[in-house]
Amino acid sequence: MIMRVGEVMGRVAIAVQPNTSFADVVETMRRFKVGAVAVIDADRRPVGMVSAHDLLLREIDPSAGHRVFEGRARRAEHAKALGRTAAQVMTTPAITVTEGTTVREAARVMHDHHVRQLPVIDRDSGRIVGTVHQSDLLKVFERPPAEVRAEVEEALARAAVDPASVTVGVEHGLVSLRGAVPLRSQIPRIVQGVRAIDGVIEVDDRLSYESDDLVTVPPLFL
């Protein structure tokens, strides 16, 4: 089973309007103890995000004046430091996921964009329906061992290996594989399939093989 955002997300989204004042954004984040809030339009569609980093630019650069010979990114930071509303300090566009996004993909998006939470939107309307945090994604590692073991056995079957011929151990995200498979070429496929299972941290591969089908036999010259 591939875990998706809808299974781990929070159904409450902390959001503000574009015209929300700087002070009210700070108060909202403090009250709900979050590191970022979504900025939504009148139809509840995310248009940006305000993070603690965005707000702290005012503290880092209180002057925020336009300076010659500065890059576009630096000038944008100065402008944010002068911002008085959510629209003026937010980062755009809003990076979002849907309930159908896989947990693995959501983790990749967070990593690529250096964020710790993402607004979750309805796939059809684009309206915000919740939030997924890094801590929510960690729930994938809390899957019951029996559930993970069942998927390991499915991976064995896909590699044309009888699951009964392999002893599978699952403990705290570590999957151990013991036994013999018919062909050597099946082992990499099995290990790759097991590593792709949600909740698997490491694979301890102790598989042996009955026939080495990867040996290259040189041609005979007469």
N, C-alpha and C positions, 0 to 999 in steps of 0.2 A: 504494500500500500504506500503510495506517495502522499506524504503529508502536505497539506495546503494551508495557506494563510488563514482561511476561514475557520480552521480547526484550532488555531492557537491565538488569534487576535483578540484584542479587547473591543467590546462593542460600544465603548464610549469614546468619542473623539473630542478632545479639547481644542476648540477653534475660536478664532476672533474674526471680526470684519475688517476690511481694508482700512476703514476710517477709525479703527480703535486707536486710542492714544498710546504713545510710548509707555506712559506710566501705567495704564491699564493692562497693557501686554505683560509688563513686568509683574504686576500684581496677579494676573491670571496664572502665570508660570509658577509664581511663588506659592499661591494658594493650592494649586493642584500638584505641586512638586514634580513638574515635568521640565525637561531640558529644551523643549521646542513646542510650538503650537502651529497648527495649520491656519492659513489665512483663506477664508472662503468667500465666494461672492454671494449674491442674493439667492441663487439657486442651490447653495450649499456645495458648490464645486470648488475644489482647492485651486487657488491661483498662485500660492507661494507658501513658504515656511519661514517662521521667525524662530531662530535658535538663540541660546544664550550667547553664542559667539557673535551673532549679529548685534545683539544689544550691548555687549561689552566693547564694541568698537568705539562707542561714545567715550568710554573710560580710557581706552587706549589712545585715542586721538581726539581730544576735546576741541581742538581748533578746527579740524576738518575743512580747512580752506582749500580752494583749488590751487594747485601748484604746477608750475611749468615743468616739462620734461618728465612727467610721471605717466606710467602706463595706465591703460583703461581700467584694469582691475583695481589698482591703487586709488584711482579717482572715484571708482564706485564705492570703495570702502569709506572714503572721506564723505561722500554724499550720504551714505547710511548713517554715519556718525552724527550727521545733522538732522536725520529724520525725526519727525514728530508723530508719525502714524505707522501702523503696521505695514501699510502699502509702501512706505518710504524706506523701511528697514528690512523688509522681507527679502529672501532669496528666491529667485524665480528661474525657471518654472518649478512648480511643485513636483517632486519626484514621488510617484504613487505606485501602488500595487492593487490588485483586485483580490477578492476572496479565493479565486481560483489559481492564483499564483502559487507555485510550489514554495515550500519553506526554503529549499536550497537556492532557488532563484532570488527570493527576497533577501537572503543572507548575502548573495553576490551583489545585489543592488546597494545594500547598505555599505558593503565594503568598498565598492567602486566610487560611491559618492560621499564616503566618510560621514555617514549619518547613523544615528542610533535608533531612529524610529521613522516610520513611514505612514502616511495617511492611506487608508484602505478605501477604495471607491467602488461604487456599483459599476459593473462592466458596461451596462447599457446606458444609464443616465449620467454617469460621471460624478454623481453626488457622493459625498463622504459618508461612510457607514461605520467607521471605526479606525483604530490605530493598531499597528503592530510594532512592538519594541524588540530590541535585541534579546531581552530576557524571555520574551514570548517564544522566540525561535529556539531557545535552548530546551524547550519542552520536547523537542524531537528526540533528545537523548534520554528521556524518561519513559520511552516506550517499553511495555512489558517484554521480557526476554522471549516468552512464547510467541509473541507477535513477530519479533525480529527473526526468530528461528524458522517460523513458517515461510517467511520471505526468502531466507537463505535456501531452504529446500526447493522453493520455486526457481531460484537462480540455478541450482544444481540440475533441475529438470530441463531448464532451457538450454543448458550445456550438454544435454543428452547423457546425463549421469544419473544413475539410480540413487535417490536421496538416502536409501537404506544402506548404501555402501560407504557413506561418509558420516562420521560422528561429528556433530555440530555442537559447540559450546558457546553460550552467550552470557557475558557477565560485564556489566558496566560499560557497554559499548564495544567491548573486545569480542570478536568472533573468532573462535578457533576451529580449524578444519583438520580432521584426522581421517585417514583412509586411503584407499587406492582407487584411481579412476582408470578407465580403459586406455586413454591416449594422453600423452604429455601435452599436446596442444590444447587440451580442454582446461588445464589448470589456470593459465592466464585469464581465460574467459570467465571461469568461475570466480576468481579473485576480483576481477574487475566488476562483475555483477554484484558481488557481496559488498564491495566498497561503495557502490552506488545506492545502497539501501539506507533510507533515512534512519538515523540513530546509530549507525555503525561508525566507530571512531578508528578502529584498527583491525586488521585481519592477520591472524597468526596462521599462516599457511604451512601445514605439515603434510601435504598431500604427496603421495607417490603415484607412479603410473605403471601400467602393465606393458605398454608398448610405446617406444619412442618414435613417433611419426615425424619428428622434426630433424632427424638425422638425414643429412644430404649424402646420397650415395653417388660417388663420382661415376661418370660414364665409362664403360669399358671400351678400350680401343684395341682393335684387332690388327 
